[in-house]
Every structure is written in C-alpha cells, then in structure tokens.
Amino acid sequence: MSRYATFGTLILLSLLFTSLGYAGSDAKDHPEGPITQQKLLTQHPVFTTNYTAAKPSEESLKLISSINKPVVFKIFFGTWCHDSEREVPRLLKLLNQTANRHITLELIGLNHDKEDNAGLAQHYQISRTPTLVIKHNDQEIGRVVETPTQNWAQDIIDIVNGIK
C-alpha cells in the first residue's frame, strides 16, 4: 500500500470516529423519544431555570382548569432548540399548576433532524419545535407550532373547545 493510500485511510477512519463520537454525544445531550418531565428538568438546567421563572396568569390557570374532557398533550421539542427552551417550561408550569386530571402529558425529545427513536415525530409530521399536538378520543384535534398565537392557555382552550 502506498503512503498516499495509507494516509487517505487514516483520514477516513479519523472522520468516521469523529462523526460517531458526535452522534453519541448528541444522543446523550439531546434525548430522543419519550422523556419524563422530571428527567428533562433534572438533566437540562436551562429548562429548570425557565420553568422556575414562568409565572402563569390567573386567567390562564382558570382556562386550563376548565378543560373537562379527556385530552392528551404530546409536546415535541428539542433540548437544543431555543424556542423549546423558552416555551416548553412555560407550558409545563401552566399544566402543573392546574393539575387538571383530564390532561395527560407526553414529552417527546427530538434530535437536530427533528426525529426520535420511536418514529413519533415522523408519524405526527413534526417539522418545527416545539409542537404541541392535542388529541381527544385518539384523534388529533389541533396543534400549536413553535409559539402560541395568543398565549398557551387561550390557544389550547380554543382547540379543545373546537374554535380553532
């Protein structure tokens, strides 16, 4: 084998190991698939800081508390995404402070390609983060993409009440 071929092989191996190392750290640093709220807030300090700082209004709390039919909230987000870092903690704080028994919450972490290891992002055709998908009786009834139009509570209640 010539010197050039050996050098080329070393370069290719180096690039391969570098990319494998990046993929591994990305998966570790940016969870993919379902994740608990506790794990998100424990392992990602910016989410914890923004959660602590969030102050839902009394009106927002009343709106979310008024939901009286079973709904599932699927929140697709990326820990690498600035919109997710800002919006997901606000939404979590709102939902936690109301503790509405009619709301089931699911958090799904996505990688930089907006994919997850369970294929949920592809199934729901997620193209932006965060995205809140709201379901009732196993049917999607609406979604909020990136940021709410009015505010989280009003956008959610409009969807749940069938206005949106």
Sequence and secondary structure as in RCSB ss.txt:
>XXXX:A:sequence
MSRYATFGTLILLSLLFTSLGYAGSDAKDHPEGPITQQKLLTQHPVFTTNYTAAKPSEESLKLISSINKPVVFKI
FFGTWCHDSEREVPRLLKLLNQTANRHITLELIGLNHDKEDNAGLAQHYQISRTPTLVIKHNDQEIGRVVETPTQ
NWAQDIIDIVNGIK
>XXXX:A:secstr
  HHHHHHHHHHHHHHHHHHHHHHHHHHHS  EEE HHHHHHH HHHHHHHHH    HHHHHHHHT  S EEEEE
EE TT HHHHHHHHHHHHHHHHHT TTEEEEEEE  TTS  TTSHHHHTT  SSSEEEEEETTEEEEEEESS SS
 HHHHHHHHHTT  
